[in-house]
Amino acid sequence: MPYVKLPVYNLPFIAAAMCLLPLSFSQRHQSYDNRAGVPEWQVDSEFKQDVFTFARVKYTSNRGGGGHGGWGYGRRGGRGGGGWQTDYPDAELNFAYRLQQMTSLKVNPDSTVVELTQPDLFNYPFLYIVEPGRLIFLEEEVTALREYLLNGGFLMVDDFWGDSEYNNFHYEISRVFPEREPVEIPIEHPIFHMVFDLEEKPQVPSAGHAIGARRAGYGTVSNQGPGTEEVHYKAIFDDDGRIMCIICHNTDLGDGWEREGEDEWYFREFAEKKAYPMGINIIFYALTH
């Protein structure tokens, strides 16, 4: 593939509308339509080529996961199975809705699922990988991801917990960048302050774990048990100091997006305060660096 540098967006063009929070909570009951009750909006025909599209990566191997990228069965009868499709599609439906609601960024109401080897990967400046604790990159995916990231692309990795899952992902990403070690991002880094000025690194537990712990009298629990107490945001940088890949470990931002309508306490405590602010900061960094 010829050298293709992804564009960097002009920050004033996508500057956030700063009257952002509080968000409105709207309880959504289980739905099996395509949008699960998430409002839809129209994209101006003049800007169809300029909208942000949330792109989720379908990875084709899953160590111990019983298959090669199959859909599986999730909590919601086929929506949101395990592996690469965890929280799918509700996480990105909700996130896209909030992103267009809370900022002036033009956002596609429909997300997409991509494979790392597809020819049009460079059409998407942002990629999302979820639950990488058992993924295995194929050789052609290693090559494609390295080329994509070195040419201006951005990867967000989310929702994996503990040392074992981290060690697996570290091994796989080291195949992509054997010469670049992930490093912890200090809270002073701009990625924590792009739109929302975060004072601490947000840790978001799964909704079921957090709600269950609260009902059992344990109060507000952010981690998923022993070995997951400390949240990590690590990065792989390019030669110019740009974050190419952000690794969100011991946290589950996607659950904060997906399950925002199930419980108002979880929404207020984790979606509104942590998952959406951090997610939006990451998007704005990805599109402007």
Backbone torsions as a table, in degrees:
resi	resn	phi	psi	omega
1	MET	NA	136.3	178.3
2	PRO	-68.1	159.3	179.4
3	TYR	-63.5	124.0	178.9
4	VAL	-132.9	115.4	179.0
5	LYS	-93.8	123.4	179.6
6	LEU	-68.1	147.9	-177.7
7	PRO	-71.7	150.7	171.3
8	VAL	-102.7	127.0	-176.3
9	TYR	-78.9	152.8	179.5
10	ASN	-80.5	118.5	-175.6
11	LEU	-57.3	-44.5	178.4
12	PRO	-59.2	-31.2	-179.3
13	PHE	-64.6	-33.4	-178.6
14	ILE	-114.2	24.9	-177.4
15	ALA	-58.1	142.0	-174.9
16	ALA	-75.2	145.2	167.4
17	ALA	-79.9	114.3	-163.1
18	MET	-83.1	-2.0	174.0
19	CYS	-83.6	75.0	-163.5
20	LEU	-97.2	-50.1	-174.3
21	LEU	-115.5	154.6	8.0
22	PRO	-82.0	151.3	173.0
23	LEU	-81.7	159.2	175.0
24	SER	-90.1	134.1	176.7
25	PHE	-90.8	131.2	177.0
26	SER	-133.6	112.0	-177.7
27	GLN	-69.5	128.8	179.2
28	ARG	-115.5	129.2	178.6
29	HIS	-86.6	161.3	-178.3
30	GLN	-53.6	133.1	-177.2
31	SER	-140.5	147.7	-179.3
32	TYR	-116.4	14.1	173.0
33	ASP	-77.9	173.4	-172.6
34	ASN	-63.6	-29.7	-175.1
35	ARG	-109.3	-0.5	174.9
36	ALA	53.4	35.7	177.4
37	GLY	84.8	-0.3	179.1
38	VAL	-76.0	128.8	-179.8
39	PRO	-57.6	149.7	177.1
40	GLU	-110.9	155.5	179.1
41	TRP	-140.9	163.5	-178.3
42	GLN	-98.0	143.4	175.5
43	VAL	-98.1	131.8	178.9
44	ASP	-56.1	128.3	-177.3
45	SER	-59.1	-24.9	179.5
46	GLU	-73.3	-15.9	-174.3
47	PHE	-121.0	21.3	-176.7
48	LYS	-60.3	-29.4	-179.7
49	GLN	-88.9	-3.5	-174.0
50	ASP	-114.9	7.9	-178.4
51	VAL	-84.9	153.7	175.3
52	PHE	-83.0	130.5	176.8
53	THR	-119.0	125.0	177.0
54	PHE	-72.6	122.3	-175.8
55	ALA	-118.2	115.3	178.8
56	ARG	-96.1	136.9	-178.7
57	VAL	-89.0	127.4	170.8
58	LYS	-91.8	111.6	177.9
59	TYR	-96.6	145.8	-163.5
60	THR	-97.2	-3.5	177.7
61	SER	-134.7	145.2	-176.6
62	ASN	-141.6	102.3	-176.2
63	ARG	-59.6	115.6	179.2
64	GLY	74.8	8.3	-174.9
65	GLY	-98.5	3.8	173.5
66	GLY	76.3	40.0	176.2
67	GLY	151.1	-172.4	-175.9
68	HIS	-125.2	76.7	174.1
69	GLY	76.8	16.4	178.5
70	GLY	-68.6	165.4	-175.4
71	TRP	-72.3	-36.8	-179.9
72	GLY	68.9	-166.8	-178.6
73	TYR	-129.9	130.8	-174.8
74	GLY	-111.4	-176.2	-179.1
75	ARG	-59.8	-25.5	-171.4
76	ARG	-113.1	40.2	172.6
77	GLY	64.2	40.6	178.7
78	GLY	115.4	-20.3	173.6
79	ARG	-89.1	132.7	173.1
80	GLY	69.3	52.4	173.8
81	GLY	-71.5	-170.9	-178.0
82	GLY	-84.4	-177.5	178.7
83	GLY	66.2	-139.8	-173.4
84	TRP	-64.3	-23.4	-177.1
85	GLN	-96.3	12.8	176.1
86	THR	-55.5	131.7	179.4
87	ASP	70.7	4.3	-176.4
88	TYR	-86.0	140.1	-3.0
89	PRO	-97.7	5.8	-170.3
90	ASP	-65.1	-34.2	-179.5
91	ALA	-58.8	-49.7	-178.1
92	GLU	-75.7	-29.4	174.6
93	LEU	-61.0	-50.0	179.3
94	ASN	-65.8	-41.8	-177.6
95	PHE	-65.0	-43.7	178.6
96	ALA	-61.4	-41.2	179.3
97	TYR	-62.0	-47.6	-179.6
98	ARG	-68.0	-35.3	-179.8
99	LEU	-63.1	-44.2	178.7
100	GLN	-74.8	-27.0	179.4
101	GLN	-74.2	-37.5	-169.9
102	MET	-98.4	-11.5	-179.8
103	THR	-135.7	174.3	177.5
104	SER	-93.4	7.8	177.7
105	LEU	-66.5	135.9	176.1
106	LYS	-81.1	122.2	-169.3
107	VAL	-124.6	136.6	174.8
108	ASN	-74.6	126.1	178.3
109	PRO	-67.4	-16.6	-179.2
110	ASP	-109.2	128.7	175.7
111	SER	-84.5	-178.9	176.9
112	THR	-141.3	157.0	173.9
113	VAL	-111.3	129.5	-176.3
114	VAL	-124.6	157.1	168.5
115	GLU	-109.8	145.3	-172.8
116	LEU	-63.5	-20.6	-176.7
117	THR	-97.3	2.3	-176.9
118	GLN	-75.0	146.6	-171.3
119	PRO	-62.7	-28.6	-175.1
120	ASP	-97.0	22.2	-178.1
121	LEU	-56.7	-33.7	-177.5
122	PHE	-71.2	-4.8	173.4
123	ASN	-75.0	-10.7	-174.5
124	TYR	-119.7	107.1	-177.0
125	PRO	-75.1	-9.5	-178.4
126	PHE	-132.8	130.7	175.7
127	LEU	-124.1	149.7	-177.5
128	TYR	-127.5	125.6	173.1
129	ILE	-117.6	130.1	-179.1
130	VAL	-116.3	150.2	178.6
131	GLU	48.0	62.4	-178.7
132	PRO	-84.7	10.6	-174.7
133	GLY	-66.3	-15.0	178.6
134	ARG	-131.4	11.7	-177.3
135	LEU	-74.0	155.3	170.9
136	ILE	-132.2	122.5	174.5
137	PHE	-77.5	134.0	169.0
138	LEU	-72.2	159.1	-177.0
139	GLU	-57.6	-41.8	-179.9
140	GLU	-68.6	-27.0	176.0
141	GLU	-73.0	-37.4	175.8
142	VAL	-57.2	-48.7	-179.1
143	THR	-63.8	-45.0	-176.9
144	ALA	-66.2	-41.7	-179.0
145	LEU	-67.4	-40.1	177.9
146	ARG	-60.8	-46.6	-179.5
147	GLU	-63.4	-42.3	179.8
148	TYR	-60.9	-47.8	-176.0
149	LEU	-70.3	-40.2	179.7
150	LEU	-69.3	-17.3	179.2
151	ASN	-102.3	22.7	171.5
152	GLY	107.1	-4.7	179.2
153	GLY	-73.0	166.3	-176.7
154	PHE	-136.1	136.1	179.6
155	LEU	-123.0	129.7	171.8
156	MET	-109.0	129.0	179.0
157	VAL	-116.1	131.3	-168.4
158	ASP	-142.5	155.1	166.5
159	ASP	67.5	66.2	166.7
160	PHE	-149.7	149.0	-164.1
161	TRP	-133.7	144.8	173.2
162	GLY	78.8	171.4	-174.5
163	ASP	-69.4	-40.0	-175.6
164	SER	-61.9	-47.2	179.9
165	GLU	-66.9	-38.8	177.9
166	TYR	-64.2	-42.6	-178.5
167	ASN	-61.2	-37.2	177.7
168	ASN	-64.6	-47.4	-179.7
169	PHE	-65.3	-39.6	179.2
170	HIS	-58.4	-41.1	178.2
171	TYR	-61.4	-44.6	-177.0
172	GLU	-69.7	-42.5	-179.0
173	ILE	-71.8	-24.2	175.4
174	SER	-70.0	-22.8	172.5
175	ARG	-70.3	-32.5	178.1
176	VAL	-74.8	-45.2	-178.4
177	PHE	-130.4	76.8	179.7
178	PRO	-64.2	-20.8	-177.7
179	GLU	-95.7	0.4	-175.4
180	ARG	-128.4	118.5	-179.2
181	GLU	-94.2	133.8	173.2
182	PRO	-60.1	136.8	179.9
183	VAL	-126.1	148.6	179.0
184	GLU	-64.6	135.5	179.9
185	ILE	-89.5	124.5	178.3
186	PRO	-70.2	151.6	-177.8
187	ILE	-62.1	-20.0	179.4
188	GLU	-75.8	-11.8	-176.9
189	HIS	-63.4	144.4	-178.4
190	PRO	-55.9	-25.3	-176.4
191	ILE	-62.9	-22.8	177.6
192	PHE	-89.3	2.8	-173.0
193	HIS	-138.9	14.6	-174.1
194	MET	-61.1	-48.7	179.0
195	VAL	-122.9	-49.8	176.8
196	PHE	-101.0	130.4	-178.6
197	ASP	-87.6	89.7	-175.5
198	LEU	-83.0	134.9	-178.9
199	GLU	-93.3	-17.5	177.4
200	GLU	-145.1	160.0	179.8
201	LYS	-74.6	124.0	-173.4
202	PRO	-76.1	131.6	172.7
203	GLN	-112.2	122.6	-177.7
204	VAL	-118.7	116.5	176.9
205	PRO	-82.1	166.8	171.9
206	SER	-62.3	148.0	-176.7
207	ALA	-61.1	-43.9	-178.4
208	GLY	-60.9	-41.6	-179.8
209	HIS	-66.3	-46.9	-176.6
210	ALA	-66.7	-46.0	-178.6
211	ILE	-66.5	-41.8	178.3
212	GLY	-62.9	-42.0	179.5
213	ALA	-64.0	-40.4	179.8
214	ARG	-65.7	-44.1	-179.9
215	ARG	-66.5	-26.6	178.8
216	ALA	-84.3	-0.1	175.1
217	GLY	93.1	14.4	-179.3
218	TYR	-91.3	0.8	179.0
219	GLY	76.8	-149.7	-178.7
220	THR	-87.7	113.5	-178.9
221	VAL	-114.4	122.3	-176.6
222	SER	-97.7	-22.9	-175.8
223	ASN	-97.8	-178.7	-177.3
224	GLN	-112.5	20.1	178.7
225	GLY	117.3	-175.5	-177.1
226	PRO	-55.0	135.2	179.5
227	GLY	89.5	-2.1	-178.9
228	THR	-123.9	15.0	-173.2
229	GLU	-66.2	-34.4	-174.6
230	GLU	-100.5	122.8	178.6
231	VAL	-81.0	145.1	179.3
232	HIS	-129.4	135.9	167.8
233	TYR	-121.1	106.9	-179.0
234	LYS	-110.7	160.1	-176.5
235	ALA	-138.4	151.3	165.6
236	ILE	-111.1	123.1	-175.1
237	PHE	-101.5	151.3	170.5
238	ASP	-86.9	-176.0	-175.4
239	ASP	-68.4	-17.4	178.9
240	ASP	-96.8	5.7	179.3
241	GLY	86.4	8.2	177.8
242	ARG	-81.3	136.2	172.3
243	ILE	-70.2	120.9	174.3
244	MET	-93.3	-33.3	-175.7
245	CYS	-139.8	124.9	172.4
246	ILE	-106.8	130.3	-175.0
247	ILE	-111.8	108.4	-176.5
248	CYS	-98.3	99.1	-171.2
249	HIS	-112.1	142.4	-173.6
250	ASN	61.1	41.1	174.7
251	THR	-160.7	159.9	-176.0
252	ASP	-138.7	74.8	179.9
253	LEU	-59.6	-36.9	-177.2
254	GLY	-61.3	-34.1	177.9
255	ASP	-69.6	-33.5	175.3
256	GLY	-62.7	-30.6	175.9
257	TRP	-81.0	-50.4	-173.3
258	GLU	-59.6	-44.0	-166.7
259	ARG	-108.8	28.8	-178.3
260	GLU	-62.9	-26.2	-174.4
261	GLY	-96.3	8.4	-175.0
262	GLU	-92.3	-30.3	-174.7
263	ASP	-151.8	123.6	-174.3
264	GLU	-66.4	-36.7	178.3
265	TRP	-61.3	-46.8	179.2
266	TYR	-61.7	-40.3	178.3
267	PHE	-59.4	-50.2	-177.3
268	ARG	-67.9	-39.9	-172.9
269	GLU	-79.1	-36.7	-171.1
270	PHE	-120.9	-43.9	-179.5
271	ALA	-69.1	-53.1	-175.0
272	GLU	-69.0	-42.7	-173.8
273	LYS	-85.5	-26.4	-168.8
274	LYS	-128.2	-56.7	-171.1
275	ALA	-65.9	-47.6	-180.0
276	TYR	-70.9	-45.9	177.3
277	PRO	-56.4	-44.8	-178.7
278	MET	-69.1	-42.1	178.7
279	GLY	-60.0	-43.1	179.9
280	ILE	-67.6	-40.6	175.4
281	ASN	-57.7	-42.6	-179.4
282	ILE	-63.8	-43.9	179.6
283	ILE	-61.4	-45.8	-178.4
284	PHE	-66.2	-35.8	174.5
285	TYR	-64.9	-46.5	-177.5
286	ALA	-59.1	-37.3	-175.3
287	LEU	-85.5	-8.8	-176.1
288	THR	-120.8	6.2	180.0
289	HIS	-131.9	NA	NA
